[in-house]
Amino acid sequence: MGAVPINLHRPIPDGFVIKQVRVISKASGWYTQLILQCDLCVPNIILQGLSIDIYMGLEKFLALSNGKLVKRPPFILNFEF
């Protein structure tokens, strides 16, 4: 394939190693995707408080995982067909 010019959008951070390069052909041109690896230690997070899931729906605005339903606020338009 040979040498290919690159438009590096941002520098590769120190400590990162390129593990894989993916070459993609689209109608607008050729692109590459760099897969990087870094040995990183992520600290354990101590959870505090109560967490809930939030689901947005059509009949009710929000349905929370604790069973509470929230009505649609008046500022959201209601489109009916």
N, CA, C and O atoms as CSV, one atom per row, in Angstrom:
chain,resi,resn,atom,element,x,y,z
A,1,MET,N,N,0.824,-1.183,0.000
A,1,MET,CA,C,0.000,0.000,0.000
A,1,MET,C,C,0.871,1.251,0.000
A,1,MET,O,O,0.570,2.212,-0.708
A,2,GLY,N,N,1.938,1.251,0.780
A,2,GLY,CA,C,2.853,2.382,0.771
A,2,GLY,C,C,2.478,3.459,1.771
A,2,GLY,O,O,1.600,3.269,2.613
A,3,ALA,N,N,3.149,4.579,1.666
A,3,ALA,CA,C,2.918,5.693,2.577
A,3,ALA,C,C,1.612,6.402,2.234
A,3,ALA,O,O,1.276,6.588,1.064
A,4,VAL,N,N,0.895,6.787,3.261
A,4,VAL,CA,C,-0.391,7.466,3.095
A,4,VAL,C,C,-0.342,8.760,3.913
A,4,VAL,O,O,0.045,8.721,5.081
A,5,PRO,N,N,-0.724,9.906,3.334
A,5,PRO,CA,C,-0.751,11.138,4.122
A,5,PRO,C,C,-1.855,11.063,5.180
A,5,PRO,O,O,-2.873,10.399,4.986
A,6,ILE,N,N,-1.636,11.752,6.298
A,6,ILE,CA,C,-2.600,11.691,7.399
A,6,ILE,C,C,-2.946,13.099,7.853
A,6,ILE,O,O,-2.088,13.982,7.877
A,7,ASN,N,N,-4.186,13.298,8.207
A,7,ASN,CA,C,-4.656,14.534,8.819
A,7,ASN,C,C,-4.984,14.183,10.265
A,7,ASN,O,O,-6.114,13.804,10.574
A,8,LEU,N,N,-3.997,14.308,11.152
A,8,LEU,CA,C,-4.151,13.936,12.552
A,8,LEU,C,C,-4.924,15.046,13.258
A,8,LEU,O,O,-4.401,16.144,13.451
A,9,HIS,N,N,-6.167,14.763,13.641
A,9,HIS,CA,C,-7.045,15.772,14.243
A,9,HIS,C,C,-6.561,16.221,15.617
A,9,HIS,O,O,-6.699,17.388,15.983
A,10,ARG,N,N,-5.993,15.285,16.373
A,10,ARG,CA,C,-5.440,15.610,17.690
A,10,ARG,C,C,-4.260,14.677,17.950
A,10,ARG,O,O,-4.227,13.560,17.434
A,11,PRO,N,N,-3.309,15.122,18.734
A,11,PRO,CA,C,-2.119,14.294,18.963
A,11,PRO,C,C,-2.459,13.044,19.776
A,11,PRO,O,O,-3.413,13.026,20.554
A,12,ILE,N,N,-1.655,12.008,19.572
A,12,ILE,CA,C,-1.817,10.784,20.356
A,12,ILE,C,C,-1.220,11.054,21.731
A,12,ILE,O,O,-0.054,11.436,21.830
A,13,PRO,N,N,-2.009,10.860,22.806
A,13,PRO,CA,C,-1.525,11.175,24.161
A,13,PRO,C,C,-0.320,10.323,24.554
A,13,PRO,O,O,-0.152,9.207,24.062
A,14,ASP,N,N,0.512,10.854,25.440
A,14,ASP,CA,C,1.651,10.114,25.952
A,14,ASP,C,C,1.170,8.862,26.679
A,14,ASP,O,O,0.165,8.898,27.389
A,15,GLY,N,N,1.880,7.771,26.504
A,15,GLY,CA,C,1.526,6.531,27.174
A,15,GLY,C,C,0.584,5.649,26.382
A,15,GLY,O,O,0.337,4.510,26.780
A,16,PHE,N,N,0.047,6.140,25.266
A,16,PHE,CA,C,-0.852,5.352,24.440
A,16,PHE,C,C,-0.062,4.695,23.310
A,16,PHE,O,O,0.894,5.273,22.794
A,17,VAL,N,N,-0.465,3.494,22.933
A,17,VAL,CA,C,0.193,2.733,21.884
A,17,VAL,C,C,-0.840,2.410,20.811
A,17,VAL,O,O,-1.951,1.992,21.137
A,18,ILE,N,N,-0.499,2.593,19.551
A,18,ILE,CA,C,-1.401,2.228,18.458
A,18,ILE,C,C,-1.414,0.704,18.345
A,18,ILE,O,O,-0.378,0.088,18.093
A,19,LYS,N,N,-2.582,0.102,18.531
A,19,LYS,CA,C,-2.710,-1.347,18.485
A,19,LYS,C,C,-3.276,-1.832,17.156
A,19,LYS,O,O,-2.994,-2.954,16.735
A,20,GLN,N,N,-4.065,-1.003,16.497
A,20,GLN,CA,C,-4.711,-1.430,15.254
A,20,GLN,C,C,-5.030,-0.198,14.416
A,20,GLN,O,O,-5.344,0.865,14.952
A,21,VAL,N,N,-4.947,-0.350,13.104
A,21,VAL,CA,C,-5.324,0.721,12.178
A,21,VAL,C,C,-6.359,0.144,11.230
A,21,VAL,O,O,-6.135,-0.905,10.626
A,22,ARG,N,N,-7.474,0.812,11.095
A,22,ARG,CA,C,-8.549,0.383,10.207
A,22,ARG,C,C,-8.653,1.393,9.066
A,22,ARG,O,O,-8.785,2.593,9.308
A,23,VAL,N,N,-8.595,0.917,7.839
A,23,VAL,CA,C,-8.704,1.778,6.660
A,23,VAL,C,C,-10.106,1.620,6.094
A,23,VAL,O,O,-10.559,0.505,5.836
A,24,ILE,N,N,-10.794,2.753,5.902
A,24,ILE,CA,C,-12.197,2.752,5.480
A,24,ILE,C,C,-12.320,3.549,4.183
A,24,ILE,O,O,-11.782,4.651,4.074
A,25,SER,N,N,-13.028,2.990,3.202
A,25,SER,CA,C,-13.295,3.680,1.949
A,25,SER,C,C,-14.757,4.102,1.914
A,25,SER,O,O,-15.652,3.261,1.999
A,26,LYS,N,N,-14.998,5.398,1.790
A,26,LYS,CA,C,-16.357,5.938,1.670
A,26,LYS,C,C,-16.428,6.736,0.372
A,26,LYS,O,O,-15.409,6.971,-0.278
A,27,ALA,N,N,-17.609,7.141,0.009
A,27,ALA,CA,C,-17.784,7.915,-1.215
A,27,ALA,C,C,-17.031,9.240,-1.151
A,27,ALA,O,O,-16.598,9.759,-2.180
A,28,SER,N,N,-16.874,9.791,0.059
A,28,SER,CA,C,-16.200,11.085,0.203
A,28,SER,C,C,-14.683,10.958,0.316
A,28,SER,O,O,-13.985,11.971,0.347
A,29,GLY,N,N,-14.162,9.736,0.378
A,29,GLY,CA,C,-12.716,9.564,0.434
A,29,GLY,C,C,-12.303,8.407,1.318
A,29,GLY,O,O,-13.137,7.624,1.773
A,30,TRP,N,N,-11.005,8.309,1.556
A,30,TRP,CA,C,-10.428,7.273,2.396
A,30,TRP,C,C,-10.211,7.815,3.798
A,30,TRP,O,O,-9.801,8.963,3.973
A,31,TYR,N,N,-10.488,6.982,4.798
A,31,TYR,CA,C,-10.352,7.377,6.197
A,31,TYR,C,C,-9.642,6.263,6.961
A,31,TYR,O,O,-9.684,5.100,6.562
A,32,THR,N,N,-8.989,6.631,8.063
A,32,THR,CA,C,-8.378,5.637,8.935
A,32,THR,C,C,-8.902,5.823,10.349
A,32,THR,O,O,-9.235,6.928,10.777
A,33,GLN,N,N,-8.964,4.712,11.052
A,33,GLN,CA,C,-9.383,4.717,12.447
A,33,GLN,C,C,-8.248,4.080,13.241
A,33,GLN,O,O,-7.857,2.945,12.968
A,34,LEU,N,N,-7.720,4.805,14.219
A,34,LEU,CA,C,-6.640,4.303,15.044
A,34,LEU,C,C,-7.213,3.746,16.343
A,34,LEU,O,O,-7.974,4.427,17.031
A,35,ILE,N,N,-6.850,2.510,16.678
A,35,ILE,CA,C,-7.262,1.900,17.928
A,35,ILE,C,C,-6.076,1.999,18.874
A,35,ILE,O,O,-5.000,1.481,18.575
A,36,LEU,N,N,-6.260,2.658,20.011
A,36,LEU,CA,C,-5.181,2.910,20.956
A,36,LEU,C,C,-5.353,2.076,22.218
A,36,LEU,O,O,-6.463,1.676,22.571
A,37,GLN,N,N,-4.223,1.818,22.898
A,37,GLN,CA,C,-4.257,1.100,24.163
A,37,GLN,C,C,-3.409,1.848,25.168
A,37,GLN,O,O,-2.355,2.388,24.833
A,38,CYS,N,N,-3.880,1.874,26.405
A,38,CYS,CA,C,-3.137,2.510,27.479
A,38,CYS,C,C,-3.368,1.694,28.745
A,38,CYS,O,O,-4.498,1.320,29.057
A,39,ASP,N,N,-2.291,1.425,29.468
A,39,ASP,CA,C,-2.434,0.759,30.762
A,39,ASP,C,C,-2.871,1.806,31.765
A,39,ASP,O,O,-2.108,2.706,32.116
A,40,LEU,N,N,-4.097,1.683,32.219
A,40,LEU,CA,C,-4.696,2.701,33.065
A,40,LEU,C,C,-5.334,2.039,34.263
A,40,LEU,O,O,-6.013,1.023,34.117
A,41,CYS,N,N,-5.136,2.578,35.413
A,41,CYS,CA,C,-5.754,2.074,36.630
A,41,CYS,C,C,-6.966,2.952,36.947
A,41,CYS,O,O,-6.822,4.143,37.224
A,42,VAL,N,N,-8.135,2.369,36.906
A,42,VAL,CA,C,-9.356,3.102,37.219
A,42,VAL,C,C,-9.714,2.826,38.676
A,42,VAL,O,O,-9.895,1.667,39.050
A,43,PRO,N,N,-9.819,3.855,39.502
A,43,PRO,CA,C,-10.124,3.627,40.912
A,43,PRO,C,C,-11.566,3.142,41.093
A,43,PRO,O,O,-12.456,3.474,40.311
A,44,ASN,N,N,-11.765,2.350,42.147
A,44,ASN,CA,C,-13.121,1.913,42.475
A,44,ASN,C,C,-13.910,3.106,42.985
A,44,ASN,O,O,-13.426,3.875,43.815
A,45,ILE,N,N,-15.123,3.252,42.485
A,45,ILE,CA,C,-15.973,4.368,42.875
A,45,ILE,C,C,-16.890,3.904,43.999
A,45,ILE,O,O,-17.543,2.865,43.891
A,46,ILE,N,N,-16.934,4.665,45.057
A,46,ILE,CA,C,-17.841,4.358,46.165
A,46,ILE,C,C,-19.160,5.069,45.875
A,46,ILE,O,O,-19.228,6.298,45.855
A,47,LEU,N,N,-20.207,4.273,45.651
A,47,LEU,CA,C,-21.514,4.845,45.334
A,47,LEU,C,C,-22.144,5.430,46.586
A,47,LEU,O,O,-22.079,4.843,47.666
A,48,GLN,N,N,-22.748,6.589,46.425
A,48,GLN,CA,C,-23.411,7.246,47.537
A,48,GLN,C,C,-24.819,7.605,47.118
A,48,GLN,O,O,-25.047,7.985,45.970
A,49,GLY,N,N,-25.747,7.491,48.014
A,49,GLY,CA,C,-27.119,7.863,47.727
A,49,GLY,C,C,-27.870,6.766,47.003
A,49,GLY,O,O,-27.403,5.629,46.925
A,50,LEU,N,N,-29.025,7.104,46.478
A,50,LEU,CA,C,-29.901,6.157,45.809
A,50,LEU,C,C,-29.927,6.478,44.321
A,50,LEU,O,O,-30.133,7.628,43.935
A,51,SER,N,N,-29.721,5.473,43.492
A,51,SER,CA,C,-29.785,5.698,42.054
A,51,SER,C,C,-31.087,5.113,41.514
A,51,SER,O,O,-31.597,4.117,42.026
A,52,ILE,N,N,-31.614,5.754,40.469
A,52,ILE,CA,C,-32.847,5.280,39.844
A,52,ILE,C,C,-32.666,5.304,38.329
A,52,ILE,O,O,-31.834,6.042,37.802
A,53,ASP,N,N,-33.456,4.488,37.639
A,53,ASP,CA,C,-33.489,4.513,36.182
A,53,ASP,C,C,-34.614,5.423,35.746
A,53,ASP,O,O,-35.646,5.506,36.413
A,54,ILE,N,N,-34.425,6.109,34.629
A,54,ILE,CA,C,-35.441,7.011,34.095
A,54,ILE,C,C,-35.753,6.592,32.665
A,54,ILE,O,O,-34.843,6.458,31.846
A,55,TYR,N,N,-37.012,6.388,32.360
A,55,TYR,CA,C,-37.457,6.014,31.022
A,55,TYR,C,C,-38.421,7.084,30.520
A,55,TYR,O,O,-39.339,7.478,31.238
A,56,MET,N,N,-38.217,7.552,29.296
A,56,MET,CA,C,-39.128,8.518,28.704
A,56,MET,C,C,-40.124,7.759,27.838
A,56,MET,O,O,-39.753,6.848,27.098
A,57,GLY,N,N,-41.384,8.142,27.940
A,57,GLY,CA,C,-42.411,7.428,27.209
A,57,GLY,C,C,-43.354,8.352,26.474
A,57,GLY,O,O,-43.173,9.570,26.466
A,58,LEU,N,N,-44.367,7.761,25.853
A,58,LEU,CA,C,-45.342,8.529,25.089
A,58,LEU,C,C,-46.557,8.907,25.922
A,58,LEU,O,O,-47.022,10.045,25.847
A,59,GLU,N,N,-47.078,7.983,26.709
A,59,GLU,CA,C,-48.267,8.285,27.508
A,59,GLU,C,C,-47.913,9.108,28.736
A,59,GLU,O,O,-48.604,10.075,29.056
A,60,LYS,N,N,-46.857,8.736,29.419
A,60,LYS,CA,C,-46.360,9.499,30.559
A,60,LYS,C,C,-45.002,10.056,30.164
A,60,LYS,O,O,-44.282,9.427,29.388
A,61,PHE,N,N,-44.640,11.216,30.678
A,61,PHE,CA,C,-43.375,11.845,30.324
A,61,PHE,C,C,-42.200,11.013,30.823
A,61,PHE,O,O,-41.273,10.727,30.065
A,62,LEU,N,N,-42.237,10.626,32.091
A,62,LEU,CA,C,-41.174,9.822,32.678
A,62,LEU,C,C,-41.763,8.688,33.492
A,62,LEU,O,O,-42.795,8.848,34.143
A,63,ALA,N,N,-41.107,7.551,33.451
A,63,ALA,CA,C,-41.415,6.431,34.336
A,63,ALA,C,C,-40.120,6.085,35.046
A,63,ALA,O,O,-39.139,5.704,34.407
A,64,LEU,N,N,-40.112,6.217,36.372
A,64,LEU,CA,C,-38.914,5.953,37.153
A,64,LEU,C,C,-38.913,4.508,37.631
A,64,LEU,O,O,-39.968,3.888,37.759
A,65,SER,N,N,-37.722,3.975,37.896
A,65,SER,CA,C,-37.613,2.580,38.313
A,65,SER,C,C,-38.194,2.341,39.697
A,65,SER,O,O,-38.414,1.192,40.079
A,66,ASN,N,N,-38.446,3.403,40.459
A,66,ASN,CA,C,-39.059,3.232,41.768
A,66,ASN,C,C,-40.590,3.231,41.681
A,66,ASN,O,O,-41.265,3.233,42.710
A,67,GLY,N,N,-41.139,3.227,40.466
A,67,GLY,CA,C,-42.580,3.131,40.258
A,67,GLY,C,C,-43.295,4.463,40.089
A,67,GLY,O,O,-44.492,4.474,39.801
A,68,LYS,N,N,-42.619,5.560,40.254
A,68,LYS,CA,C,-43.249,6.880,40.139
A,68,LYS,C,C,-43.405,7.253,38.664
A,68,LYS,O,O,-42.474,7.089,37.875
A,69,LEU,N,N,-44.588,7.757,38.298
A,69,LEU,CA,C,-44.865,8.237,36.944
A,69,LEU,C,C,-44.955,9.754,36.978
A,69,LEU,O,O,-45.567,10.318,37.885
A,70,VAL,N,N,-44.354,10.418,36.001
A,70,VAL,CA,C,-44.349,11.871,35.942
A,70,VAL,C,C,-45.152,12.294,34.728
A,70,VAL,O,O,-44.929,11.800,33.623
A,71,LYS,N,N,-46.108,13.231,34.940
A,71,LYS,CA,C,-46.929,13.722,33.832
A,71,LYS,C,C,-46.093,14.588,32.895
A,71,LYS,O,O,-45.043,15.105,33.277
A,72,ARG,N,N,-46.574,14.736,31.671
A,72,ARG,CA,C,-45.928,15.570,30.671
A,72,ARG,C,C,-46.034,17.034,31.082
A,72,ARG,O,O,-47.131,17.505,31.381
A,73,PRO,N,N,-44.909,17.774,31.103
A,73,PRO,CA,C,-44.973,19.201,31.422
A,73,PRO,C,C,-45.721,19.959,30.320
A,73,PRO,O,O,-45.757,19.496,29.180
A,74,PRO,N,N,-46.311,21.100,30.635
A,74,PRO,CA,C,-47.102,21.833,29.647
A,74,PRO,C,C,-46.288,22.419,28.491
A,74,PRO,O,O,-46.865,22.735,27.450
A,75,PHE,N,N,-44.972,22.574,28.637
A,75,PHE,CA,C,-44.184,23.202,27.579
A,75,PHE,C,C,-43.853,22.259,26.450
A,75,PHE,O,O,-43.337,22.705,25.425
A,76,ILE,N,N,-44.125,20.972,26.588
A,76,ILE,CA,C,-43.877,20.027,25.500
A,76,ILE,C,C,-45.118,19.948,24.638
A,76,ILE,O,O,-46.222,19.737,25.140
A,77,LEU,N,N,-44.933,20.117,23.334
A,77,LEU,CA,C,-46.054,20.106,22.417
A,77,LEU,C,C,-46.631,18.710,22.289
A,77,LEU,O,O,-45.910,17.714,22.352
A,78,ASN,N,N,-47.925,18.653,22.109
A,78,ASN,CA,C,-48.609,17.381,21.951
A,78,ASN,C,C,-49.043,17.270,20.490
A,78,ASN,O,O,-49.985,17.946,20.078
A,79,PHE,N,N,-48.386,16.446,19.716
A,79,PHE,CA,C,-48.734,16.255,18.317
A,79,PHE,C,C,-49.612,15.015,18.207
A,79,PHE,O,O,-49.194,13.919,18.582
A,80,GLU,N,N,-50.812,15.182,17.702
A,80,GLU,CA,C,-51.700,14.049,17.482
A,80,GLU,C,C,-52.045,14.003,16.007
A,80,GLU,O,O,-52.327,15.032,15.393
A,81,PHE,N,N,-52.020,12.808,15.441
A,81,PHE,CA,C,-52.326,12.647,14.022
A,81,PHE,C,C,-53.614,11.889,13.862
A,81,PHE,O,O,-54.052,11.646,12.738
